[in-house]
Amino acid sequence: MLGVLEMKKIIVGYDGSEFADKAMDKAIEFAKKEDMEVIVVYAIDNFCPVGVTELDCNIVREIQMKEAKNIIDRALKKIKDAGVRGRDVTKVGRPADVIIESADKENAEMIVVASHGKHGIKKVVLGSVTARVVEYSPIPVLVIK
């Protein structure tokens, strides 16, 4: 449509870790320079161990959602304090898939992710979520160490 500008958006895959905080800082830096909106994406892995009842899995999911809210609230405060527009997307699913799908749905220009997440288990070069995002994302991905 003529006269309507689409807001530029940057997706940040965020898990609340020290590594993710560095990625967030870089996303905020970009957002300030390019007048972009930062969309914080938090994925809750859809996992329920074998032998655990559905009721127990629902309790675990409630705990995960509360944890997600606390983590996202901290991230959004950081964005707001920096004077940048921001919001969140929290979904249940495989983290890499949630990040890529969110970027697609939001028509984002870029994804920013940390080289490793909160689990601290390192692959040869990248964490498994990051490696998957880099491999399958149709838009540029900035990986922060």
Secondary structure as GFF3:
##gff-version 3
##sequence-region A 1 145
A	DSSP	beta_strand	9	13	.	.	.	ID=ss1
A	DSSP	alpha_helix	18	34	.	.	.	ID=ss2
A	DSSP	beta_strand	37	44	.	.	.	ID=ss3
A	DSSP	alpha_helix	54	81	.	.	.	ID=ss4
A	DSSP	beta_strand	86	92	.	.	.	ID=ss5
A	DSSP	alpha_helix	95	106	.	.	.	ID=ss6
A	DSSP	beta_strand	110	114	.	.	.	ID=ss7
A	DSSP	alpha_helix	128	136	.	.	.	ID=ss8
A	DSSP	beta_strand	141	144	.	.	.	ID=ss9
###
